[in-house]
């Protein structure tokens, strides 16, 4: 144990001791003060109920009564706190002497002449002062660097960098799957750090900075660790939020210290995660921005532009909000390259799954290709979570191997949450859910450009009362107008089925209607798919609100155009509704068959569902 730790422990024990002493002293004082008023004391003397009078101390009067008094708590001994004995003596001494002579009071004992106990008087104030002093030490002095010396204050402006652990150093490009093009772009960085003279001799300049952009969970941080592991050089990692501090100038000081550390360990990699925390556009906040954050950004711009070509320091940064970064940060000479790390395709997802199942025992029926096909839109983090959930499910069942059924269940669990089989659902709600999901499934199957149905269930998951799962047969980079129109029709299938079969509608279709409306509005206002409005985009392309920039931008179209947009959206959804109603009306028998099957079995797999379109009735055993 160090001297500083021993001092800290001793201070904490001393503080606790002082608090305990103060509490005990106050409690003792509270116990010495009885709940008795002076008027009650005088009344007891006047009613001749007092037998003897004693003074345990100069400020406490103790009365022994002739009999117990119920109004005073059914006791024959009471106490009263005297604040001035002289006043008490002047008021009641004659009465006490008179009752003593008459034999009513048997005895009385006045206190001795009062003496001043300075220790007792000053002790509470001394204890309070000690407590306040210790609190100031722990809350103020230690928060600002312990002893407030120059060494402590100097450390306050140092960058809180993290280096690679032994486990992280083993991460290479082989551990990064589904990002082949991204690894090729970063391979040049690795080769430069290994052999910088090869490039310098030809007059080439390696990119000073590489910005990794992409959705959360796609592996941007993992790629940065892999670059450091491949190159075998120093790696300094820091988060963008670590620069931001309460005190003015600390952020800029930490930026300077970060790059000083990198130059000392050259060749090295500086990795700034979530750089948008410090690199946002200047002057975009309310009131013109935050001065301290802008100072930090200015220092970062200066440091990045001050590197010489042979210093061997490369800056890697990651963000999922490249649209809010300052343009000065993105210019050549600072971040020369932007590498987009997007969602993996079906082949990339399969490779990622192979990486995450390396150390896990899989059953023979596990098909990673099929699992990859059923997980479009999953990031690398989602796939890792899927495999982990499958392993947890297998362990919960007591299995020695992870089966395909476990992974399929984990896939649905990641998407929609766990099954809530214990929930008590009324029969009319089960019927409503069954017809709702059957409407979705039948319409999806009849639409030519919609993804095929994989599973239908009326078992609640998360906030959903049921689910109709459709898996795409291939990844789509672009969405056609026909495909989006089919999506709207499929989303309205539940609402139309409720109206058609039950004669009533419910709030269960609220999310479907919201999604259908969003798709229709995107088609009209963003993608230029409206014949009336033409090939014009009426949206800026920024879905998120960016305070400062967004407030300064007005709507780029008139109220008449806004009314036309609303009318076109309404027409799109309305025509989709009529198309859906016609399809379900013509296939009413299939809709009823699927709904009855769901009410009996709760879950309908793809084979049983396809049998509905081959035969009018589905065998119960299917």
Secondary structure, DSSP 8 states (H G I E B T S, - for coil): --HHHHHHHHHHHHHHHHHHHHHHHHHHHHHHS-S--HHHHHHHHHTT-EEEEEEEETTEEEEEEEEEEGGGTSEEEEEEE-S-HHHHHHHHHHHHHHHHHTTSS-EE---------HHHHHHHHHHHHHHHHHHHIIIIITTTTSS--HHHHHHHTS---B---HHHHT--GGG--S-HHHHHHHHHHHHHHH-HHHHHTTT----SEEEEE-STTSSHHHHHHHHHHHHT-EEEEEEGGGS--SSTTHHHHHHHHHHHHHHHT-SEEEEEESGGGT-B-TT-STTS--HHHHHHHHHHHHHHHT--TTS-EEEEEEES-GGGB-HHHHSTTTS-EEEE-----HHHHHHHHHHHTTTS-B-TT--HHHHHHT-TT--HHHHHHHHHHHHHHHHHHT-SSB-HHHHHHHHHHHHH--B-TT----HHHHHHHHHHHHHHHHHHHH-TTS-EEEEEE-S-BTTBS-EEEEE-SS--SS--HHHHHHHHHHHTHHHHHIIIIIS---GGGHHHHHHHHHHHHHHHHTS--BTTTBS---S-S--S--TTTTTT---SS-HHHHHHHHHHHHHHHHHHHHHHHHHHHHTHHHHHHHHHHHHHHSEEEHHHHHHHTTSSS--TT-
